Structures are given as C-alpha cells and as structure tokens.
C-alpha cells in the first residue's frame, strides 16, 4: 500500500510517497515529520514530492562526467566510493544515478523545475539512494528560495550557530567535537549537511534579513538529526597547519570559501542565480574566517574567542559589499528606510550592486556623501566630477558627492518574494522621469501609496 508522508526542513515542506518498507529506512527524518494532513484540509503545499519505487533504469541521452558533477559539495565523489552521475532521459528530464562502491543504488528522475521526483531503486543500498535523492531534490527545489545546503559541520553556542567548512578530511567534525569538549555550552547542530536560509525581516523596516542555520535529516559520521535552528553568527574555513592562527576573510576570499561548500547544480542558470544571491547576502552580513589549526583544545579556544567577539555593524556590511563589488562580484544588499519609495521598499526589498563604470543621470547608486554616510539614491545631475543625488521618496533635499564617491551602481531590485526585477527597463526609466516631474505632488502621492501598501 502506498503511503504519503510530509516533512519540514528549514521551513520548507516536502512529501514522500512509497510502500511502508521505505519509511522503515527513514528514521533520521522522524524529527522533521509533520502530522498527517486533515482530509478536509487537502494536500499541504510542498516544495517538492518524491515517489519511491523499483523498476528498470531510465535511458540516459546526455551524461556528464563524474569529475564535472558538483551537485553535492564534497559528497559527489568521495574516497568512500560514492558517486552521483547527472544526465537527461530520452524526453529531456533531468536524471541522477547514485552509485556506491561501483554498484548502482538507484536513479532519480526529476521534473525540469525539480518540484517532482521519482526514485527507482535497485534493491542495493536503498537507504543511500533515498537520502541522496532527497538531498538532491531539496537543494535544487529550494535554491531560488534563499536556502543552501552546506557541506559543513555546525554547532551552537550561546544562542548562535557556527559553520565549519573545508574539503573532506580537513577536520570539520574533529573541530566541532573540540568545541563540544572544551567550549562550555556548545551543542552539535549537524555533522555534515546543515541548511542555511536567509530569513525575511520580522518587522520591516526596522530589521534586516539574516542567515539562520538549521539542523537536517542528513548527517555524516556522527548521527545528528536535530530539528533546531539558530541565527548564524560566523563561518569558519578550516585548513590543517602546525600552528593555530585565525584571520577574517573579506571580498572574493569569503565568497570562494562558501561556493566550494555549497551543494547545487551550478550549470543550471536559475539555480546558480538563486545560490549566488544567497551567498552574496551571507558574505556581506556574516563574518567569515580562515582558521589554520592543529586538532587540539587551543584551536577551539582561539576560534571561539575570536569569532564570538566579532559582529558586523551596518557600515561594515556595506564596506564588505563594496569590497566584493570591487572584486567584480555582484552583491545583494538589504536596504532600510523609505527614501527610495515607490521604486525600492526599504526593509522589505534588497538591491543588487555591481561595479560602476560611467555614472549616468537616472542611475541609482551606492555613494558616500557628506557628513559621512552611505546612501542608495538616484543621480539627478552630473557636472564634471560633481554629482547630485536625491532619494525618489524624498520631498526635498539633495546629497552631493564626486564620481569617485560612487561605490556601486544598483542594477536590480529583489522583492519580498525573492523575485528579481531589472531597474532600468524602458517603462521603469520612463516612470522614474515622470516621478521626478511629479515632485510637487510627491507628498500626496506617497501618502496614498503608503496607505494602499500598508507601509
């Protein structure tokens, strides 16, 4: 008899349909299991559903080499003999083959948007096939929802979560165990595959989105399947050394540390864009460190002392974003305030920043203005090197700076539903010009706008 059960990880619900025998292999999912849905309530919304069955192998029409597959970071090809091969079926559907010690455990056939999957098992290593199928579907279905599956160890201490990153064999689990042993009050969140999600502000516009680390049903050598979550306080890249030394990473170094540890189908543009936005937010809002260390107590204490006394202020977050922009990385930055209404809603939306080339009238830019502050405002005039800015939502007053004070140009807006909108489409440019002409009426138009949108 086919049964359907629902689970929730990091706020994302998913369903599994199978014979009862498969569920006996899914004890690690029990802490995340949801109560049965009421018959009157209908089927719960789910980011994806997976059906498990036995059958014949699908036919691959396009296959990627094992070396090119970076689907599960640090997990796609290991010394333990686990391999995931990606390809397409005859009708163009994504398919993944899971192999263990040279034997095939199963095939996962997915819909093109990864909201449905069918796992065909061979009867060998079935649990491994189920776990990998759910990890693959979860990481791909949530990639555009501010969510990433890390290859990392995660601990909590004094109400915050910390991630330890690094290639397999670096000592992530060992360092987590050192914290558990020597840093009083530490608890293990997950040993191998925690989830990090960018949470929306609880009360905009007074707070910003932030990273939260969650436990998951997938762990490593140490079974740890805890349905818990903590605000993300720091990320630490580990490497082995004959000494203990820690330094903070900035710009492209921090971004690279995250990319190497995040699971995803990087050759798929939609998924890669979603992961890119999440990584940018994390790099610009969560301190990232590199710890060169020995596997000893001192390493844990050096790490804990340094990262727990460090937090980004707003100006440090902005300056970190500027460093990334200067390195050629597009950065997503949350914005506060109402000075750019109605085109940007502070506290609810974010902007995507890129390196400025030639400032132009009408562009929205991040600039340093007197008396010593950063603003995200629109250029209204340029006279040689002198630039005049004004917020779209301001009734009066302008800011002045030079072209060298323009640190980044805003190219897109990310709304509260994480949809990305280009800022300089034809109709948006026309609307911005019209809005400037309507400046004498802004007071009344903004009052109506705020009431309609409850801002």
N, C-alpha and C positions, 0 to 999 in steps of 0.2 A: 504494500500500500504506500502510495506517495504522500509524504507529509511536507508541509512548508513551514519553516520557522524563520523568525526575523531577529536580527541582531543590530546593535548600535555601537559604533566605534567613533569617537571624537565627534559625536553629534550627527553622524551620517548613518542612516538606516539601510540595511541590505537584507535580502531574503535568500534562503537556500531551500531548494526542493529536491527531495531524494527519498529512497527507501530508508526505513528505520536503521538499517545496518550502518549507513554512512554516518549518522548522527552519533553512534557509539564511538566514532573516531574523533569527535569534535568536542571533547571535554574542555579544551582550552578556550572554547567560545562561550561556555556557560556563564561566566561573569558578565558577558555582554548580551546575553539573550533577553529579548523583550517578551512580555506576557503575550499569550495568544490574542490575536485581534478579535474583537467582538463581531459576531456575524452581522449585526446591524451597522457596524462601523465601516464595513468594507475592507478592501486591501490597503494596508498602510503604504504611504509613499516611500519609495526606496530609490537610492541612487543606482542600484543595480540588483539583479536577481541572477542566481546561479542554479542550474539544474544539473544533477549528477546522475550519470547512467553508465552502463557498459555497452560496448559496441565496437565497430570497426574503425580503423584510423581514417581520418579525412585525408584527402589528396592535396598535397602542397603544390601550388603553382608558382610560388615565389618564396625562396628561402634565404634567410640571412645567415651569414657565418656566425659561429659561436662567439668569435672574438669581437664582432660588431655589436653584439647584444649587450646593452647596458640597462636591461629592464629592471632588474632588482639589484640595486647598487651593492657591490661586494658579495653578491649572492648568486649571480648568474652562472659563474664558472669557478668552482672552488676546489681546493685540494681534497675535499671530501667526495668529489665525483658528481656533484650536482650541476646540471646544465639545463638551460632553457633555450630552445630554438624558436625563432619567430618567422612567420611567413604568412601566406594567404591561401585560402581554399579556392576551388575552381570558380566559385561565384563571387570571389573578391572579399570574403570575410576574413578578418584577422584570426590567425590560429597560432597557438603556442604549444610546443611539445616539451614535456617535462621528462628528463632522463636522470636516472640515479645509478651510479656505478655501471654505466653502459647500457642499462635496461630502461625501456620506456615505461613510465608510470601512468601517463595519460596525455590527452590532448584537450586544450581549451579552445573552443570556437566562440568568437565574440561578435556582437553587432558592431557596426562601424563606430558608434558613439559609446560603446562599452557599457551600456545600461542593461545588457542581457548577455549571459554566457552559458555555454553547455560544456560540461566536463565529461569526457569519455574516458573511463578508467580501464586499465588492462588487468586489474587484479593484483598487480605487484606494486608495493609501496603506495598504496591508495591514500594513506593519510598525507604523505608528502605531496601528492598530486592535489588533494583538496586544499591544503594550506597554501601552496603556490598559486593555485587558481584564484583563490580568494584574495591573496595579496596583489596579484596582477590586476584583477578587476577593481579592487579598492583603489590602488594607486592611480589607475588610469581614469576611473569614473569620477574621482574627486580632484583631479589635477587642476581643473579650472574653478575650483571652489575654495581657494585659499588653503589647501591641505596638501601636505607632503608626508610621505613615508620615508623615514630616515633609516639608514644602516648605522646604528649607533647604540650605545648604552646610555640609559637615562636614570638619574637619581633625583630625589627631592631632599631639600634641606631648608628648614625654617620658612616653609610656605612657598618656595620657588623650586622650579625644575631646572636641571642642568644636563646638557648633552655632551657625551664624549665621542668624538669622531676619529676615524682613521681606517686604513685598509685592514683587511682580515689579518690577524696575527700581531697587530700593533700593540694590543694590551687594553682595549676598551673595557672588557669585562673585568680584567685584573684591576684597573684603576677604579672602577665602580666598587669593587669589593674592598679596596683600600679605604675608600670613603666610608663604606658601611662599617668597617672595623675601627677606624681612627677618628672619624668626624662624627661626634655625638649628635644624634637626631636624624641621621641620614637613613633614607629608605630607598629601596630599589623600585623604580617605576617600570622599567623594561630592560632586558638584557641585550636585545639585538634589533628590534624593529618598532621603536616608538613612533607615534604620529604627532606632527606639529601642525596646528591650524591657526590661521590668522583670525582672531575673533573681532567681530564688529563692536564699536563703542556701545556701552550700555546706555549712556545718557548723552548723546550728541547735543550741542557741540562741545561739551566740557571734557571729553576724554577721547583718546585715540584708540584705533585698533591695536591689538597686541598679540604676540605669539603665545600660544598655550601648548604645552606638551602633554600628551595623553598616553596612557598605557594601551596595549593592543593584545589581540589573541595570538600574536606571533612573537616568539622569543627565541633565544639562542641556546647556548649550553646550559644556562640556568633557567629553568622554567619559571616564568613570572608573568602571569596573565591577570593583571590588576586593572579594574575599571576605575581609574583615578585620573585627575588632571591637575596641573599646576602652571601658573604663569611662568614663562620661560625667562630665566634670569641670566643665562650665559651659555655659550657654546665653546667647547674646547677641542681643538685638533691635537691629537697625541702623536708623538714620534719617540722612538727609543733613543736614549743617549746615556753616556756615562756620568751624567750630572742632572740636576733638576733646575730648569730655567723656564720662565714663562714670560711671554710678551703679547701685547694686544695686536691683533691684525686689523688692518684697515683697507678700504678700497677693494681692488681686484683680488688681493690675497684672501680676504674674508669670503668673497663671493666664490672663489675657486674651492675653498675648503668645503663649502656647503654643496656645491654642484657634484663633487666626487662622492658624496654620501647620500644623495637623494635618488630614490627609485623613480623611474619614469621612462616613457617611450620617447626619447629625445628626437627621433627623426619625424615625429608627428607634430606639425606646426601648432595645432590647437593645444595639445598637451604641453608642449615645450613653452608656449607663451604663458600658460597658466602657472607653470612651475617657476618661470622667470619672474613673474610678478610677485609671487610669494617669497622667493629668495631675496629679491630686492628689498622687500619690506623687512625681512628678518635681518639682513645685513645692516640696514640703516637704523634699526631700533633695538637690536640685541647685541651686546658686546661679544666679540669672537676672539678667542685666544689660541696661541700655539704653545703647547707645553712639551718641551723636550725633557724626558724624565727617565728615572730608574723605577723599577717596580717596588717602591718602598714607602714607608709611612711619610717620610719627608715630602715626597712628591705630592701626596694627597693634601698635606697641610699647606704647602706652598700654593697649590692650585686653589684650594678653598679660601685661603686668606686673601688672595689677590682678586678673584672674580666676585666674591661676595661683598667686597667693598667698592665695587665699580658699578655704576649705572649711568646710562646716557641721559644728559639733560636735553631739552628741546634743541638748543643751539648746537650741541654735539651731534645730534641726529642729523641736523641739516648739513653740518660741515662734513659728516661722513658721507652723506648723499652727494655732496659736491665733489668729494674725492673720487667717488665711483664714477660720476659723470665725466670727470677729467680723464679717467682711465678708459673712457669710451663705452661705459655700461649705461644702459637706460635704467633709471631708478624710479620706483614708485614711492611717493611721499604723501602721507596723510596731511590734510590741511585743516586748520581750525578757522573760526571766525566767519563773519558774513560779508566781508569786504569785496567778494567776487560774485555775489548774487547778481543775476539769477543763473550765471553760467557755470559756477562752481559752488557747491553747497558745503561749506566748512563743517567739519565734524561728522559728515556722512560720506564724503567723497575723497578720493585721492587724485593726485596728478602724476603723470609720467614725465620725467625730466630727461632731457638729452643735452649734450654739449652744444653751446651756442656757436653759431658760425658767423653770421652777419645779422645783428639785431635789426628788426624792421618794425615800423609803426603797425600796431594792431596785434603784435605778438604778446602772449602772456609769459612773463619771465620770473625767475627767482633772482632777486637782486639784493645787494647790501646797500642800505640807504641810511642817511643821517636821521636821528642821532645814534647810530649803531644798532641796527636791527635788520633782519631779513624780511622781505615781503614777497608775496606772489601776486603781482599786479600787472596790468596791461600797459604797454608803451603807447603813449599818446602823441609824443613828439620826439624827434631826434635832431639836434643842432650840432653838427660836428661830432665831438665826443660827449656832449651833454645830452642826457636822456631824462625825459619827464614821464613819470608813471602815475597811474591812478587806478584805484580799485573800481571794478564795474558796479559794486554795490555801495560805493561812497557817494554822498551827496555833494561834497565839496572837499577841497584839499588835494594836493598832489605831493609826490615824492620826487627827489632829484638824485641822480647818480651819474656816473660816467659809464661808457661802454665796457670798461674793464671791471666794473662792479656787477655786471650781469653775469651770474654764475651758471645759469642753466635756462633753457627755454622749455616751456610746457608744451608738449605735443598732443597729449591725450588726457582725458578725464576718465577715471574709473568710478562708476556709480556704486550705490549701496548694495546693488545686486551683483557686483563684480563684473558688470558689462563695461567694455572699453569703448569710448567714443572719441573720434578724431576731433580736435579742437578747431581745425581750420578748413572744414568743408565749405563749399560755396555758400550754403544757406547760413552757416554759423558766422562766417565773415560778414555777410550782409546783416545778420541780426546784431552783431557787435557794433557795426557802424550806425544802425538805426537806434540802438540803445544809447549811443553817445549823443545823437541828435535829440533824444528824448530826455536829456539830463534835467531840464527844468521840471519835468513831471516825475522824476525817479521816486521822490518821496511817496507819492500816491501809488505809483505802480508797485513799488516794493512792499508797501503796506498790504496791498491786495494779494501780492504773491505769497507773502509770509502767512497770511491768514488761510489761503487756499491750501498751502502745503504744510501748515502747522509748524512753521519754523520759528 
